[in-house]
Amino acid sequence: MMALQCTIPFEIMAEQKITIWFFIYHLITPCFVYSLAEEGNKGYGPVFEEQPIDTIYPEESSDGQVSMNCRARAVPFPTYRWKLNNWDIDLTKERYSMVGGRLVINNPEKSRDTGKYVCVVSNVFGTVRSSEATLSFGYLDPFPPEERYEVKVREGVGAVLLCEPPYHYPDDLSYRWLLNEFPVFIALDKRRFVSQTNGNLYIANVEASDKGNYSCFVSSPSITKSVFSKFIPLIPQSDRAKVYPADIKVKFKDTYALLGQNVTLECFALGNPVPELRWSKYLEPLPASAEISMSGAVLKIFNIQYEDEGLYECEAENYKGKDKHQARVYVQAAPEWVEHINDTERDIGSDLYWPCVATGKPIPTIRWLKNGASFRKGELRMQSLTFDDAGMYQCIAENMYGIIYANAELKIVASPPTFELNPMKKKILAAKGGRVIIECKPKAAPKPKFSWSKGTELLVNGSRIRIWDDGSLEIINVTKLDEGRYTCFAENNRGKANSTGVLEMTEATRITLAPLNVDVTVGENATMQCIASHDPTLDLTFIWSLNGFVIDFEKEHEHYERNVMVRYYRSLINT
């Protein structure tokens, strides 16, 4: 802890004893606040290093517990608490435990523990909320025990075997079909197709070899569980196979895809002979990232972009006829930051505009949290900042496809002026008849008022002298009389300070002989000269440029040569 000394310069008279405590309070308060600001520079508010993520807990899990992770760095060390559906979790209950910021739920129950979890982290500088994470319970019920009815189909006619998957969560199932026994799975080709949308098995036209017992095999990767249905007997009926035109049975729907995701479109037709499938995009070629499966029934678009949006068509055709299906693909996007907030330090009494801009489709809305509580919506502008405005801020951008957080700490600084870090130059040179700016940039909060003196004379704005808003002093048409000691005074409601420098006048540097236009034959040498006069106490450097670009004589020594004649202050350039 920093040792703080605060000196109060006054003498106590007997008749002042009644009001002395009021007087001391008003002198000490600014000193006390300043000490807190100095201490604050050593610490910072919570910064997330790990936040909870959506979690699916299998209902049949034998683990007996589930955890939600949360970790943040901060000085001093932060404290953690958790919310479930915006209600504080009572961590004193035995079914909960916390290791660091990680929440552990023992013997989780669907009815009590399903919902949205938020980790709330705090220290003396403020509070931040993590992104929401959903805890859900995954399951995949068995198929009903009832026997499946046999399916009789004439050879040459198309058939559809329904999977009818059991109740499940989440909806990310994958489907295959067993034939007669496990693990003999049907090999898919142009004649047979399994839809990953509903799990049904489609056979374009049935052959005698299709006879057998079929079972829908369903897997849930989220909970690593699989089930299969009762067998469905498929019995082809011998008959003279008839031909019939293509008839699309698997039709993709209007699809909303997220930017950067992979998109799968399915299309399959019954018909005899087996129809050929073709894919196209209305008035445009298919995306370069698109791939069509060997069977032609699946179109995959990888890493979909906005330009891939449009109307897609599947056409099925055999010599008896054709069928078409169209649907539109829309490309949407979760929020992404264009510009977001960062840790910021502002002087007390100053104004703040904190830009927070996100892109997405649809356009995200912006809202703000301050120390974990709702603050306002839209852009953030604050005027005349006070210490109450300090804290942890979160800008939140969200649309129907996602939510993102940007966290930052706002520190409010108050200090008397000091030149310790940026004193005035002890010696300032000004050219005779020229212009000079003497900078005065103390550290101070709030912004101080500035005044200047030359010796004992107080300076005011005039025709040749101007005091800028940032404290700098400008003098034009400098003369010998302007030489002397200049002092900048800075004062705010926390205190005052000053800094002094000496202004000395020098003879102006002037080019007495400028380069002249030269006509020269290509391949010959050309010489240009420049002569200047200057103050003998100063060093003189000649810089040459061509069409506004400075010539680097070291890099281009084979083409340019510079000769300096010190006696006459002349520079010669040979090319």
N, C-alpha and C positions, 0 to 999 in steps of 0.2 A: 504494500500500500504506500502511495506517495505521501511524504510528509509535507504538509501545507502550512505555510506561515503567512498570516494576514496582519499587516501593521496598520493600526488606526491612529492617525496623527491628530490628537486633540488633548486638551487638559480639562480635568473635571473641577469645576468650581462648586462650592457648597450649594449655591442656589440652583444648580442644574441637576441635582440628584433625582428630582422627580421625573424628569424627561430623559434621563441618560439611557435607559433601556430601549426606549424607542429609537434614540439616536444610534445606539450600537447595532440594533437590528438592521437599520437601513444601510449601515456601512458594511456589515458582515455579509448580508444576503448576496450581493454581487460576487463577493469573493468565494462564497460557498458554491454558488452555481458554476463559477469558472472552474473550481476544483473538480466538480462532477464531469464537466466537459472534458477536462484533461484526462481524468480517469477513464472516460468512455473511449478515448482513442486507443486504449490498450485492449478493449474487448469488442465483441460483435455479437449480433443476434443470431438465432438458429439458421443454419444452412443445411438443407436436406442432402444427405448422401445416399439414402435408400428410402423408398416409399413403398407402401403396400400395393399389391397388384391383385387383380381379380383372381379368385381362387375357387376351384370346384372341388368339393370334398365328396368322395364316393360314400353313399349311404351305407354300403356294406363294408366299409373300410375297417380293418382291425387295428389301425394305428391308435385310435382312442384320443387323438388330439389333432388340432390344426393350428397353424400359426400365421400371423400377419406381421410382416417385417417393417420396421421403421427405425431409421438412424439419422442423426443430425450432428453436425459439429457446431460448437458455440463456445464462447468465453464470456462469462463463466459457464460451467457445464450446465446443459439444459435439463429440464424436467419433462416427463412425457405423461400424457393421458390419452384415452381413446374414447371415441363416440361411435355408437351404433344407431343408425337411423336418426342422427342428431340428438340422441340422448347419451349422457355420460355413462360410461360403463363403470360399475362399482368393482374396482380391482381388489377390494377386500374379500370378495366372495371366493370360496375355494376353487370354483370351476375356472377361475381366471388366474393367470400368473403373468408376470412381465420380467423379461430378462433384457436389461438395457431399455431399449424402446420397443422390443419385439413382444407382441401380445400372443399368449398361448391360451387356447381354449381347450379345456379338458372335457372329454366325453361330449363333443358337440351334438346339439339337437337341432333338427331342421326347423321346428316351430319357434325356437327361441333365438337361434343364432343366424338365421338367414337375413341378409340385408347389406346396407352400405356402411363401411367402416372408414373412419377418418382418424388419423394420428395428429394430435395437437402438441406442439413442442414450444416451450417457453423458457426464457431467462429474463434477466433484468432489463434487457433491451427491447423485449417484445415477444409476440406470439405468432406462429405460423401454423397453418393447417395443411396437411398432406392432400394429395389428390384422393378422390374417393375410390375405394376398392370394394367390389362386391364379393361376398361369400355366398355361394350357392351350393346346393346338394345335388350331386349327379346320381342318376339311376337308370337302369335299363331292365324293365320287367321281362319275365319269361313270356314267350308266346302262349296264347290260350291252349289248353290241353285238348280241345276238340279236334277230331280228325278232319282233314281237308277233303273236299269232294274231288273225285276224279274228273279229269278234263278230257273229253273226246273231241278230236279235231280231224277233219278230212285232210288227207295228204295234199299239199299244195296250197292249203289255206293258212293264213297267218294266225298266230295265237299269242295271248297275253296271260301270263301267270302272275297273279297279284301277290305281293309280299305282305302288305298290311302289317307294318312293324308294330310292336307293342309300345306301350307308354314308355317315354324316355325323356331324359334331360342330360346334357344339352342336345340341340338338334344338329349334331355333326356326325351322323352315322355313316358308315360305309357298308356297301352291300355286295354280296356274292351269292351264287347259287350252287348248292350241292346236287350231285347227280348220283342217286342210289346209295352212296355211303360216304362217310367222312374219311379222308379229306379230299375226295375227288370233286374238284370244282369245274364248272363249265368253262371251256375256253371260248372267249368272245371272238366273233368274226363279223363279216358283213351281213351274215344271216341272223345272228343272235346278239342281243344287246341287253345289258342290265343298266337301268337308269339309276344314277346316284341321287336323284331327286326324290323318288318315291320307292325305289327298290324293286320295281316290277321287272320281270323277265319278258322280253319281246322276241318272238321268233317270226321272221319275215314270212316264211312259208314252211310248214311242218313236213318233215321227211320221216320215213319209217325208222331211221336211226335215232330219232328223238325220243323214242319210247323209253319210259323209265319213271323213277320216282324223284321228284324235285323238292328241295327244301331251301327256303330263303335264310341265308346266314348273315346275321347283322352284328356289326362290331361298333363299339363306342370307344374311340381312342382316348377320350377325356377321363374315363374311369377304367380303361383297360378291361372291358368285359365284352363277351360275345354270347349270343343266343341264336338258336335256329328253330325254324317252324316245324310243324308236323309235315310229313311228306305229302306232296300233291302228285298223284299218278297222272301222267300224260299218256293217252292212248291214241296214236294216229290211226285213222280209219282208212283202209285201203280203198282207193277209188281212182278213177282216171283223173289225174291232176289237171285242174283247170288253171288257165292264166287269167290274171286280173291286174288292173293298173295300180300304180303306186298310191299308197294311202298313208299320209304322215300321222302317226299316233303319238310320238314323243315330240312335244312342242315347247321350245323355250319361251319364257315370258319376258315382258319388259323387265329389264334388269338395272338396278342401281348399284354401281360399283364404286369403290373408293379408289382414288388416285394411287397408283403404285401397286394395287393388288392384282392377283391373277383371277381371271374370269373364265368360267366354263359354261358353254352353251351346248345343249343336247338336242339332237334331231334324229329321229329314226322312223322308217316307213315300213309298212307291211306291203307285200306284193309278190307276184309270181310272173316272171322271174324276179330275183332279188333286185330291188331298185338301186340305182346309183345315186349317191348323195353329193350335192355340190353346195358350196358356201360362197356368199358374196356380200358386199357392202354397197348400199345404194349410192350410186354416182361416184364411188371412190373405191380404190383397191383395198383389199384386206390389210390390216396393220402388219408392219414388218415383223412384229413379235408374235403374230398369230401362228398356231400350229393346228393341223387337222389330224385326228387320229387315223390309224391304219384302216379302220372300218368306215371312216368318213362320218361317223355319227356324233363326234365331239369336236367342237372348235374351242381351243384354248387361246386366250389373249393374255400374255405375260406382261407384268408391269404396265398396266393400262394407263394411258395418258389422256388428257382432255381431247386431243385430236382424234382419238379412237372412238369417241362418242358418235352415235349414228344409228341408222336403220340397217339391220342385218337380215339376210334372207337365206333360208335353206330350201333347196329344190331337190325333190326326189323324182326319179324318172326310170321307167322301163319301157319296152316297146309298146305296151298297152296304154300307156298314158303317164301323165306327170302330176305332181302335187307341189304346192308352194306354201311356205309359212314365213311370215315376217314378224319381227318384234324389235323394239328399240333398246339400245344400251345407253344409259346415262352415266356420266362420270362425275362423281361428287368428291369432296375432299374434307377430311378432318382439319381442324385449325392448325396452322403453323405460324410461328412468329415471323413478322417482318421487322419489327422493332419492339424491344421489350425493356423493362426497367432494370436498372442495376443499382448497387449500393451508392448512395448519394449523400453528400455533406453540404448543408446550406447554412448561411449566416442567419442568425435570428433577425426577424423583421423583413427578410427578403421574400421574394415570390418564387413559386415552383410550378413548372409545367413538366409533367412526367409523361412522355409519349409512350403509348402501348398499342401497337398495331399488329393485327393478325390477318392472315389470308385463309380462305377456305371456301367451300361451296356446299350449302349456302353461306353467305358472309357471316362470320361469327359475331356474337354480341360480346361486349366487354363489361365486366363488373369488377369491383374492388373489395378487398378485405383489408382492414387495419387491425393488427394484433388479433387476427382470427375471427373478427366480427364483420358483418356486412357494413360497407362504408358508403359507396356510391356506385353509379353506373356511368358508362361513357368515358370521356377524357377526364383527366385529373389535373385541375389547376387550383393552386392554393396561394393566397396572398397574405402578406405580413405574418410569416411563420413565427410560431411560439414554441416553447419547449413541449407543450402538449401535443404538437404535431409530430414529434419524434416517435419512432416505433418501426415495426415490421409491416410492410405493405405487400399485398399480393394482387397482381393483375391476373384476371381469369378470362380466357377467351373460350367460348363454347358454341357449338352448333349441334345438330341432331346426331352427328357422327363422332363427337369426341369433345374433350375438354383439356386445356393445357393451362399450367400455372407458371407465372414468372414472379419470383420473390426478390425483394430488395429491402434494405434497411435505410431509413432516413434518419440522419443525425443532424441535430440542430446545434450549431456552434456559437458560443458567445465568449468573446475575449477582448481585452483592451488592446489598443494598437501596440505593436512591437516591430522593431526593425532588426531583430536578432537574425532572422533568416534571410532578409533581403535589405541590407543597409544601402543608403545612397552611395554613389561613387564618390570617393574622396577627391578625385580630380576629374573635372569635366573640361573638355577642349571644345572651343567654338571658333569657327572661321570668321574673320573680320568681314562684316557686311552680310554674313550668312544667317542661318537659322539654327537654333539649338533647342532640344527638348531634354529637360532634366526630369528623370523619372522618380516617382515617390510611391513605392508599393509596399507599405507595411502589411503585416497580417493583422486583421482586425475583424470583429463581428459584434454588432452590425457594422455596415460600411461607415467609415469615419468621415467627418468633415475635414477639409484640408485648408490650410493657410500657409503662406510663404513670407519669408523675410530675407532681405539682403542686408547683412550686418544687423543694425538695429532698426532698419526701415521696413515697415510692413508693406508688402506688395499688393496691388490691386489690379484688376483687369484694365488694360488700356490699349492704345493703338499698337504698341509693340509687345506688350506682355499679356499673356492669357494663362489662367489656371484652369486646367481641364477637369472634367468630372472625376476622372480616375486619379487625380492628384498630381499629374505631371504639370510641369511649368514650361511654357513655350516662350522663347524670346526671338524676335525677328530683327533683321538689320543690326546685328551685334556690333557694338563699338567697344573701344578701350574702357569706357566708363562702366560697362556691364561686368567687368572683372570684379571678383570678390567672393565672400563666403555667403552661400545660400542655405537656408534652413527650411525644411518642410515640417510642418506641425500637423499631426493627425489626432483627432479627438472623437470618441464616441461616448455612450453612456456608461462604458466600463472603465474608461480611463483615457490617458493621453500619452503621446510619445513624440519625439522629434529626431531628425537626422540631418547632418550637415555635410556639404561638399563645397569645393572651391572651383569656381569657373575661371578658366584662363583663356585669353584670346590668342589666336594664331593667325598668321598671314594666310589668306585663302589660296588654295591650290588652283592655278589657272593654266589652261592649255594655251601657250603662246604661239605655237605653230601646229596647226591641225593637219592631218593627212589630206593630200590633194588627189583629185581624180587622176588615174594613170591609164593610158592606153598601152597595151603591150601585146606582142605577138605570142600566140600559143606556143609553149615550150621554152620561152625565154624567161629570165629572172625579172622580178619586179621588186622595187624597193619603195617602202613608204616610211615616212618619218613623223614623229610626234615629239614636240618640245613643250615642257611645262615649267612653270615657276611655282615655288612652294616655300613654306616656312622652313628655315634651315634646321630647326629643332626636331623636325618630323622626318620619318622615312618616306620615300616616294616609291610607289609601285605602279608600273604601267600594265594595263590589261587591254588586250586586243580582242575584238570580236568580229565575226563575219556573219552578216545578215542576222545579227542579234544573238548569235551563239558564240560563247567565249572559246577562243582558240587554246587548246591544250598543247603547249610547245614540247612537253616531254613525250606525249604519245605521237605527235605529228612532226617530230624533229626532222624527218627526211624531206618534208615539204616546206616547213616553216623554220626560220632562224631569227632569233631576237638578239640584238646587240644594244646594250645600255651604255651610254656615255655619261657618266656621273657628273663630269665637270660642267657639261652644258645642259644637264637634265633632259637629255635627248634619248628617245627610243627609236631604233631602226628595226624594220621588219623586212626580211628578204623572203621571197617566195619563188 
